Amino acid sequence: MGPMECKKLTGRLGGMLRGRAPGPGSPRTAFAYLPFLLLGMGAFSNVVRSETPNPIVGGVGLFVFNSLYIFVVFRSFDPKRRSHPATFGALAAMAVVTFALALTMQGGGWLMFIPLLALACGTVLRGKWLAGTLALLAGGGATVAGLRGGPLDAVTIGYGSLVSGLVAAALLTLSETIIELRDTRQELARSAVERERLRFSRDLHDLLGHTLSVIVVKSEAARRLGPRDLDAAMSQVGDIETVGRNALAEIREAVTGYREGSLGSELDRARDTLGAAGIATVVRQSGPPLPPGIAALLGWVVRESVTNAVRHSGAERCEIEVSRTDDRVRLVFTDDGRGPDPATLWEEAATGHPGSGLRGLAERLAAVGGTLESGAAPELGFRVTAEVPVDSSPDQR
């Protein structure tokens, strides 16, 4: 094989490597590197035609080189196997066979195994090891090619070896990056689905829990008032209808993910619901207006606290206090009833849907740097305390 043929084959080698860049739909596999073994067809032809000094040695050398090349390339796509000592041992054996064939078979097509060796090194080595190895291969290959062929062969083999190793390493690294990005994208999609599932479960629990509690309380009030005050009873029935319609609208908003609560509306509902349950309510607010996101988040705290008070407390009086300082907002919900057992509430939330009840509120507040505490009040009754940083930006979706 003459100098011009070597140059053409080297150009084809670079073109094939550059033309096989992996696409998003088809990550590179080891099979993409097998066609480069065809660069040894010149040497194989010499063996078949008995144009080599020792055809038996040449044939055995071809078989050993091809076997080692396939072994190395297929191991290069598994990070653990790529860094195994057996892989480096195979590369060293390839180097011995390559230069032995190039020196003993009078150059020609046998020189093309040097760029193939560089390509195999590019699939395995990285960093300074790759740079040093390719420099040695390019220098050694150019020297051997110069001795066996001439200056043009020296430049062709040296340049081809350097380009083969660098391009192979770049393409394999690109392939691994594409695979990692694809895995990351799938993981982000799974995470987004899980977050949406958690949001819907949490919102549905809080919406229905509160709404059903209100309906039960007003139904009991209507039943009590019916025998002696029909108008008052019908007013409670009208409220039940209104609550049901509002609940339907809220559920639709929760399904689409665009529901935004309001602390003011929740406080108004709290007064109405607690009053229907026979619980006197006092609301105190101080400080400048709250940011919409924080107000919506604290609205969920009021809603859940009212639901628990109606269900469990047996209270006669309830106080809701909202205060804001320069850096934090604090909401305290206190009733004078016996209150539920906090451990029981957390246990119910843990064994039910994720993100429900007090556990769900704590998760929401913790996500923006806030805290939620619940337990017995210092004097009498039950207290829920929520604190949120003013500069937080809750995502209510």
Stockholm file with secondary structure:
# STOCKHOLM 1.0

chainA/1-397         MGPMECKKLTGRLGGMLRGRAPGPGSPRTAFAYLPFLLLGMGAFSNVVRSETPNPIVGGVGLFVFNSLYIFVVFRSFDPKRRSHPATFGALAAMAVVTFALALTMQGGGWLMFIPLLALACGTVLRGKWLAGTLALLAGGGATVAGLRGGPLDAVTIGYGSLVSGLVAAALLTLSETIIELRDTRQELARSAVERERLRFSRDLHDLLGHTLSVIVVKSEAARRLGPRDLDAAMSQVGDIETVGRNALAEIREAVTGYREGSLGSELDRARDTLGAAGIATVVRQSGPPLPPGIAALLGWVVRESVTNAVRHSGAERCEIEVSRTDDRVRLVFTDDGRGPDPATLWEEAATGHPGSGLRGLAERLAAVGGTLESGAAPELGFRVTAEVPVDSSPDQR
#=GR chainA/1-397 SS CCHHHHHHHHHHHHHHHHHTCCBTTBCCCGGGGGGGGGGGHHHHHHHHTTCSSCHHHHHHHHHHHHHHHHHHHHHTTSHHHHTSHHHHHHHHHHHHHHHHHHHHTTSGGGGGHHHHHHHHHHHHCCHHHHHHHHHHHHHHHHHHHHHHTCHHHHHHHHHHHHHHHHHHHHHHHHHHHHHHHHHHHHHHHHHHHHHHHHHHHHHHHHHHHHHHHHHHHHHHHHHHHTTTCHHHHHHHHHHHHHHHHHHHHHHHHHHHTCCCCCHHHHHHHHHHHHHHTTCEEEEEEESSCCCHHHHHHHHHHHHHHHHHIIIIICCSEEEEEEEECSSEEEEEEEESSCCCCHHHHHHHHHHSSTTCHHHHHHHHHHTTTCEEEEEECSSSSEEEEEEEETTCCCCCC
#=GC SS_cons         CCHHHHHHHHHHHHHHHHHTCCBTTBCCCGGGGGGGGGGGHHHHHHHHTTCSSCHHHHHHHHHHHHHHHHHHHHHTTSHHHHTSHHHHHHHHHHHHHHHHHHHHTTSGGGGGHHHHHHHHHHHHCCHHHHHHHHHHHHHHHHHHHHHHTCHHHHHHHHHHHHHHHHHHHHHHHHHHHHHHHHHHHHHHHHHHHHHHHHHHHHHHHHHHHHHHHHHHHHHHHHHHHTTTCHHHHHHHHHHHHHHHHHHHHHHHHHHHTCCCCCHHHHHHHHHHHHHHTTCEEEEEEESSCCCHHHHHHHHHHHHHHHHHIIIIICCSEEEEEEEECSSEEEEEEEESSCCCCHHHHHHHHHHSSTTCHHHHHHHHHHTTTCEEEEEECSSSSEEEEEEEETTCCCCCC
//
